[in-house]
Structures are given as C-alpha cells and as structure tokens.
Amino acid sequence: MDKVIIGLEIHAQLNTKTKMFCKCKVDFSSPPNSNICPTCLGLPGALPSLNEKVILYALMIAKALNCEINRKSLFHRKNYFYPDLPKGYQISQYDIPLAKEGFLKLPYSEKVVRIIRVHIEEDAGKLVHPEDIMEANYSYVDYNRAGVPLVEIVTYPDMNSPDEAVKYLEELREILIYLGVSTGNMEEGALRCDANVSIEGHNRCEVKNMNSFRSIKRALEYEINRHFELISRGEKIIQETRHFNESDGKTYSMRGKEEAEDYRYFPDPDLPPIIISEELINEAKSNIKELPNDIREKLKNFSLSENEIETLVSMNELRNFFFEVLKTFPEPRVVANFLLTDVLGTLNEKNLSKPPFSPADFGKAVSMFFSKEISSKILKRIIELLFECKNLDYIINNENILPITSKDEIRKIVLEVLKENMKVKEDYKKGKERALTFLIGQAMAKGKGRLNPEILKEVLLEELNR
C-alpha cells in the first residue's frame, strides 16, 4: 500500500483580554457584533496597534515546541475576498515568521512531528449558517472574532495515519492549556485544524471544518479512502480544498487549492517589524513551568497505568490535588485507585474540577483503609460524606461510620442473628459450611457493614461451637 502523508495547520486563539490590534475585548459569549471598532472592521483611517501580550504568548508556544526564534520578523497582508474578512485582507506573517524549525514528540511513541513554522495573525469573523452549510441559502456574519489573535502552527507532512494526527493535536492542545495561552476549546473555535492529505506520489487536498478530535479522525479516514479509490480507478486526484460535513462523514469540494501567490502577500505598511529581545525570550522561558511530558515522566515513577497518567495529565486541578495527598499519605498506587474511580466519578456527576474537601482529609481516610482500620466500603462512604462538605473529623465523631471492633458489641449482634436464624444455626452444626457465610452476611447487614470481619468470624464461631 502506498504511504499516507498528513500535515496539519493548527490555529489556536490566544487567551488575551483584548484583540490583536485594537482594544475590543475577546469574549466568546458576547452578542454578535458587539465587540467591534473601526480598527477591527478595517474602516478608513483606523490604524492597528499591536497587543504585546500576543508576542509573549507566541514565544512561549514556540519555545515549548523547540523552535528557533527569528529575532526580526514581519507582518504581511494576506489578500483575499470573503464575507468574514472586513478589511479585504488578513494581517498575518509570510516568509519571515516569528519562529521556525521545531518539533513535538508524541507521548508513548518514538514518533516526532517536525514543525515548519509558528506565526501570529489575526482571526477572521465568523459565518453563521441557519442550517447545514451545504444547503443554506444565506449566512449571518459575526465580526466579534475578527481581529482576535491567533497562532498558526504548521507541521511538516510527518504523520502517516489519522490516529497519529489526532495524537499530535491532543498533545499540542495539552501544551497550550498548560502554558495558559489558549483555552484549547474546539467547540468554541479556540482551536481549529486544517489537514493536508495525500498518498505518496499524488496530489494533496486540504480538508477544513473539523471541529473535534472525532471529526478529524473521521474526515481523514474518509479522505484517505477517497484518494485510494480514485487511484485504484486510474483517476487523477485534483488538488483542492474540501469541506468536511459532520452529518454524513464525507468531504465535499469547496474550491481549487490556493498557493501563496494567490494571496498577493506584501509587508503591512502600517506595522513595524517585530524585534525580539533577549529579555523577552527569557521572560517567555521563565513563564514555562512544567509541560505535559514533564508531568508524565514524574507520574511514571508511581506505577500508574497509561490511562491513569493521561487522566492526571489532562486534569490540572485533580493532578495538583493528587500530589498534595501524597504529602499526607505517600502511597500513590492506593491514592490513585480511589481518586480516579470514586472521587473522579463524583466530580463528573457534580460537574466539578476538583474535590471540595482537603487533600489532608482524603489522604488520612485512604491511609485508614491502607492500615486496615476501615474497609473499602466504609472508605467509599466517607468519600460520599466528604463531598457533602463534611470534614473527616466530623464524619468520624458524628456519623457512626467507623468499624466496630469491640467483642462485646459484636457478640450482642451475633446473638441476635443466631436467635433469628435457629434453623441456619442447626444447618451449620450439621456440617453445612454455607450456613456460616450466611450468618456472617446477616450480622454484617445488622451492623450496617461496620463489623470487623475477622473479629466477627471469631465471635460467631465461639457462639456456634458452644
């Protein structure tokens, strides 16, 4: 089979308070066309003024992706006509981007995806279609997004399957979120992906409108199969831009594939060159704390599964909670077992990002289970009560939840059970071992699961053998 070749172009909205070249706020939830001004609408006489935070955030991304920084880069005008582009051009970068020649290693793999360039540009507006784009008779235009700062990250065609492309994008999204420079929210359009797909030796096609990891995988699978079918019939693959339709999982031709000369790039006369100082590079480096791979390496020391590691990597607040618990109770395998099942399940049910109780209380409760002071059933009940905003001391002192270890208390319950189950008692004396299991279960039920099982069995045998 001929080799599949995939390259990605990622657009990430930067998490700034205001737009790239004006003071209009960036707010996804604002009413349409409420965050606009003469500058982002491109009205005559309005001049752009660069938001310096954009440069800092872009440098952080470039350093996290192991890129070379261009100490001097330029803004260019990318000229094209489309309803969502109010100026008739987009302020972008062309032959001298902010950064170039980086790479990103995929987790749990030897695969390295090389990065051609990282550059900054302004976003276009947003077209809102009243129905499916392929059938809509008209569209609305919302210019709130016009002028929002973007970083575009362009890869070499180093990926050879839809799965690799998705893994690359997942890892890149994690990095952007870790850096705090983008929300990475694909549903809101804060992270968008275009893919260039080809079969080795044949023309490539660009695929757009993929707004989730699932849709990226579906679109690439469909497009790859389409290419192979055309090749098998001896037909030529037309180089073009195609639109992915989420409803039927197919791609449709939008337009012929543009080349750089189609956009008539030229330096923006209203903006000076970007000069990157050593101080700014150092500031960008100092803002990068830990990246996802750093966390993975740390978590690998705790004998956690790949799924457990990835859950903690992707949930910052839960991961911080996990490390705080280990300061109280340094048994990561046991902590993770309850944190990533019982606690995480309740967090998801209640739509919370972190537990409402202290790491110290949770660590102490898990340590009580570890030292066999309480059963797993009791620990799970304690976790439920902790979610009700009760601290551990209150639960222990007021909820009658700790195991009963007093022989006298247990004997009292055992005698009640035997009195209520005389026939089962006789069955045991006739040698029916299952009778013992039944009586233990009855005693546990009467004691609401709080009886120490070893002491219970000892006392029960004493009474049965009298």
N, C-alpha and C positions, 0 to 999 in steps of 0.2 A: 504494500500500500504506500502511495506517495505521502510525503511528510506534510502534516498540517502546520501552518505557520500563523501565529496570532501575535499581534502587537496591540497595545492599549493606549488610549489617550484619556487621562483622568482629569476631570475638572473638579476642584474642591473649593467651595466657598469658604473664605476666611472669616473667622469668628470676630470680626471687628464691630464696633458700635455704629460706625458711620461708613458711608460708601467710599470708593477708592479715590475719587477726585472731587467730592463735594461733602457737605455736612449733613446730607439726608441720612436718617437713621436706617439701619438694617434690621428689619423685623418681618419675619415670615407671616406673622398673624395679622398684620395691618390690613385695613380695607384696600381694595385695588386703587392704584394711582393716588395714594395718599402720601407716599414718601418720594416726592419728585420735586425738581427745581430746574431752573434754566440750564444749569450745567449738565445734569444727567439726561436732560431732554435734548441737549445739543442746540439750544436756541442761539441765535446770532449774538456775539459779544460776550458770551459766558466762557470763562477760561477755567481749565482744570487746575486743581491744587492737590498734590499727592499726599495721601494719608501715609505717614511714615511707618505706622504700625504694620502696614502691608509688607513693607520691605523686611522688617524684622521677622514676621511670621514666615515669609517665604524663605528667608535664610535658614531658619530653624528646620524647615522641611528639607531643604537642600542638604544641610549637614547631616540630618538623620538618615538621608538616602545616600550618604557617602559621595556627594557630588563635588566637583571643582567649582569654585565661585569665580565668576567673572567680575573683576574689580570695577569694570566700567561696562555698563550695558545701556541699551537704548529702548525707548518706546517707539513703536511704529503704528501707523494707521492701517488697519486691515479693512479694505473697502469691499462691501457687498450690499445688496439691497434685500431687505426682508422686513416684514411689518414690525417685528420686535426690536429692531435696531433704529432708534430715533435719529441718530446723527448721520446715518448712512455709512458709518464706519465704526469699527471697534478699536479701542486703544489696546494694543497688545505688544508683543515683542517678536522679533523676526530672526535675523541672523546672529544677533548678539544677545542671547537670553541671560537671565540672572545667574543660572548655573547649568552645568552640563556634565556628562560622563559619570553618572553614579551607578549604584546597583542596590538591589534588595534581595536578600537570601530568604527563600521560603522556609517556614518552620518545618521541622521533622523531615527535611529533604536536603539533598545536595544541590538542588536547583537554584541557580542565581539568575535573576532577571536584570539585565542591564538597562540603564535609563539614559536616554539620549539627552534630554533637557528638562529643566524646570524653569518655567517663566510665569510672569504675572500678567494679568489682563483684566479688563472689566467685563462683567456679565452682561448679557443682553436682557431684554424684557422677557415676559412670559406670555405665550399664546394660550388662551383658554378656549377649548373646543366644547360646544354644547353637547356633543355626542362623540362617537368614535371618529378619530381624525380622518380616517379613510372615507367617511360618509358625510362629515359635517359640511353644511352649506356656507357657514360663516364662522368667524372666530373673534373672541374678545382679546384685547391686548392690555396687559397689566405691566406698567413700567416701574413698579416698585423695585423690581430686581435689576433694572438697568443701572449699571454703574457699581453694582456690588462687587467687591474684589474677589478674584479667582486666582488660584494657582493651577496651572496646567502641567501635568507630569506625563511625559511621553516616553514610552519604552521602546527598546529595540524589539523586533519580532522574535522574541526568545521563547515564547510559550507554544506548546505543541498539543494542547488539549483544552477543552472548556474547563476541566477541573483545575488545571494549573492557572488559568486566567482568573478563576474565582478565588483561588487561594492567594494569588498575588493581591487582588483587590481587597480581600479580607484583611490581609496583613497591613497593607497600606492604610486602610481605614483605621485599624487599631493604632498605628503610629500617629496619625493625625489627631485622634482623640487623646492619646497620651500626651502629645505636645500641647494640647489645649488650643490649637489654632483653627480647628474646624469641628462642627458637631458631627460630621460624617453621616448625617441623616439623609438617607437616599430617598425616603418618601417625600421630604420637603425640597428635594433637589439640591441639597448641600453637597452631595457627592454624585457625580454623573460620569458615565463611562461610555466611550465610543470604542469600537473594536475594528481593527483591520484584519481581515481573514483571507487567507489564500491557501492553495495547495501548491507545493513547491513546483516551480516552473510555469505557473499560470498567473493570470491577473488577480489582483486583490479587490475586495469590496469592503467598504466601510459600513458598519452597522450601528444605527443610532436608536434612541428611545428604549434603553434598557435601564430600568429604574429599581432593580433589586438583584440580589445575587442569583435568585432563582431565574429571573428573566434573562440575565446574562448567560447562564448556562443553557437555557432553552434556545435562546437566539443563536448562540454559537453552534449548538448541535444541529439546529435546522440548517443554518447557512453552510456548515461543512458538508452535510448530506446533500444539499442542493448542488454544491460545487462538484462533488464526486459523481452525481447523476449526470450533470452536464458533460463532464469529461468522458464518462462511460459511453455517452451518445455521440462523442466526437464534436460536441458544440463548444464554441469559444465562450469563455467567461467574460462578460462585459465589466469593465472597471467602472463602478458606480457607487453611489451612496444609497443604502437601503434602510427602511424603517421597520422596526420590529413591532408587530401587532400582538399585544399581550393576550387578547381574547382567543386567537386561534393558533398562537405559537409560530407564526410564519413571518418572513420578512418580505417587504414589498419595495419595488424600485421607487426612489424619490427623485433622483437627478443624477446626471453624469458626475463622476468623481472629479472634484476640483483639484488643481495643482496650485502651488504657491503663487505663480504668476497671474492666476485668475483673480487674485485679491489685490493686485497692484499695491503691494506694500510700499510705504515710504516713511521716513522718520517724521514723527509728530513735531511740527514746528512750535507748538505751544508748551512742550515739556523738555526740560534739560536732560542730559544724560544722567543715569543713576551711578553715583560714585560710592563704592562700598569701602568703608574704612576698616582698619584692623580692629578698632574699638567696637564697631557694630558686629563684626564677625564673632568677637569674643563674647559680646552680650548674647548673641544667638546661641553660642555653645553653652554658656552658663545657664540658659533657660531650659536646656535639655537635661532632664534629670535621669529617669530610667525609661528605657524603651521596652516594648513587649518582649523582645528576645532576652534582654537582661533579666526580666522577671521570670521567664521560662527557665533559664539556667538556674536561678535561685530555687524555684519550685521543684526542679528535677532532683534536688538533694533530699526531698521529703518523701520519696517513694510513692508519689501520686500518679494516677493514670493520666494519659494524654488528654482525655475528656475533662478530668478534674482540673488539670493545669490550664486548659483553654478557658474553662468557666471562670477561673480566678483571674486569668489574664484579661478577659473581656469585661469583668465587673470590678471597677476600681475600688468602690467603697466596700464591697464584700471582701476583696483581697486585703485591704487595709485592716479590716476587722479580723480577718484570719491571722495576720501577723501579730496583731495586738493580743489575741487569745493565746498565742504561743508564748508570750512573755509571762503569762499566768500558768499555763499548762503546756509544757514543751513536748507534746506528743502529736505531731502534725497529722499522722495517719488517722488517729482516732478523732481528732478535731474535724478534719475534712469529711470524715464519714457522716457525721451528724450535721455539720454546717451545710454541706452540699446536697443533702437529702431533706431532712425535716425543716431546717431553717430556710433554705432556699425555696422549698416548695411553698412555705407560708408567705415568704416575701413576694413570690409571684402572684399568689392568691390575693394579697393585700395591695399589690402594685407598689411595693416599697423597694428602695435601692439598697438599704442597709438595715440591720436589726435595730429595733427601738430599745434594746437593753445593752448593758455594758459588756465588753469583752471579758472583763474580770468575772462577772456573774456566770457567763456561759462557760468560761474555762473551768471555774470551780465545779459547776454542775457536771461537766464531762469528766473531770477528774474523780468525782464521786462514783461515777459509773466505772471508770477505769480501775479504781481500787475496790470494786465490788460492794460498795456501800449501798448502791441502788441498782435496780435492774434497768435494762434498756427501755422497758415500758414506762417506768417512773421517770426516766430522763426525758422521754418524749412528752410526757405530761407536764414536766417542769418547763420545757421549751414552749408549750402551748400557753402556760401561765405567764411566762416571761413576755410573750407577745401581747398580753393583756396589761402591759405596763406595770407589772409587779416585780419588785426586785427579789433576788434569791433569798435573802434573809427573811423577808415577809412570807414567802412561799413555805420555807422550812418551818417557820414558827406558827403559821396560821392555817395552812391548807391540809394538814394531816396527810401528807403525801409520802413521808419517808418510810422505809420498810420497818415492819415490826419485828424486833429481834428478841423480845422478852419471851422466855419459855412459858411463863405463866399466862401471858396474854394469848399466845399461840395455842396453848393447851386448852384454854377456855373455848376457843373457836373449834378445835378438833373434837372436843367432847360434844359440842352442839351438832356438828356434822355427823358424828357416829350415831347420835341419838336419832337423827332424822333419816339415817340410812342403815338401819339394822340389817336388812337383807344383804346389802353390799358388804357389810362387815362380816357376815357369815360366809359369803362367797370367798372373801379373802382367806378366811380360816380353812376353807376347803381347797385352797391352793390356786385360786384364780388371781393371777398377778395383775390382770387388768383392773381388778377392783381397787387396788392401791392407787393406780393412776387416776381413776375416777374420784376417789376420796380426796386426793391431793388437789384436783381441779375444783371440787366443791369447796374445800377450805380456802383456796386462793380466791374464789369468787366471793365468798363470805367476807374475806379480809380485803376485798377490793384490790387484789393484786399486790398488797403491801407486805405479805408474809415472807420472811426469809426462807427460800425454798429448802435449804439444807437443814435448818432447824425444824421446819415444818415436817419434813420427812422423818427426822429423828424422833420427834414427839409423837407423830402419828403411829410409827412402828411400836413405840413404847406402849401406847394405849391399845393397839391391836393385839399385842402379844401378852397382855396381862392375863 
